[in-house]
Amino acid sequence: MTDEMQIRLNGDMRSFAAGTTLYGLIQALNLEPERVAIELNRLIVRRDSWRDTVVEAGAEIEIVMFVGGG
């Protein structure tokens, strides 16, 4: 059994496995890493830090997706 944590993701409370990294969060949400930006507790997190940034319970995360078009 995996311990779960609650975080606020884009304004909604969600459960994820404890110890999840930002990169793991992107994978769990089936998002394309090249097309998103992540704000963790009101700070933008650089893409090269996602694999090493562990999400803590109670974190507030905003994920913005870039959409192409003309």
C-alpha positions in Angstrom: 0.0 0.0 0.0 1.4 3.4 -1.0 1.0 6.4 1.3 -0.9 9.2 -0.4 -0.7 12.9 0.1 -3.2 15.7 -0.7 -2.1 18.7 -2.8 -4.0 21.6 -4.4 -3.6 21.2 -8.1 -5.0 24.1 -10.2 -7.3 24.9 -7.4 -8.6 21.4 -6.8 -7.6 19.0 -4.0 -6.1 15.9 -5.4 -4.3 12.7 -4.1 -1.0 11.5 -5.3 1.6 9.0 -4.0 3.8 10.4 -1.3 7.3 11.2 -2.6 6.0 12.1 -6.1 8.3 14.5 -8.0 7.1 17.2 -10.3 8.1 15.1 -13.2 6.2 12.1 -11.8 3.2 14.4 -11.4 3.3 15.4 -15.1 3.6 11.7 -16.1 0.6 10.8 -13.8 -1.5 13.4 -15.5 -0.4 12.2 -19.0 0.9 15.7 -19.9 3.6 16.4 -22.4 6.5 17.9 -20.4 7.6 20.2 -23.3 4.2 21.9 -23.3 3.7 22.8 -19.6 5.0 25.2 -17.0 4.8 24.5 -13.3 4.4 26.8 -10.4 5.0 25.3 -6.9 3.9 27.3 -3.9 3.8 30.5 -6.1 7.3 30.0 -7.5 8.0 28.9 -11.1 10.1 25.7 -11.1 12.7 25.3 -13.9 12.1 22.3 -16.1 15.6 20.9 -15.3 14.6 20.7 -11.6 11.4 18.7 -12.1 13.0 15.2 -11.6 14.6 16.3 -8.3 11.7 18.3 -6.8 9.7 16.2 -4.5 6.1 17.5 -3.9 5.2 17.8 -0.2 1.8 17.2 1.2 -0.3 20.4 1.2 1.6 21.9 -1.8 -0.1 24.3 -4.1 0.7 23.6 -7.7 -0.4 25.4 -10.9 0.2 23.7 -14.2 -0.2 25.8 -17.3 -0.3 24.1 -20.7 0.9 25.9 -23.8 -1.4 25.5 -26.8 -0.3 26.1 -30.4 -2.4 27.6 -33.1 -2.8 30.6 -35.2 
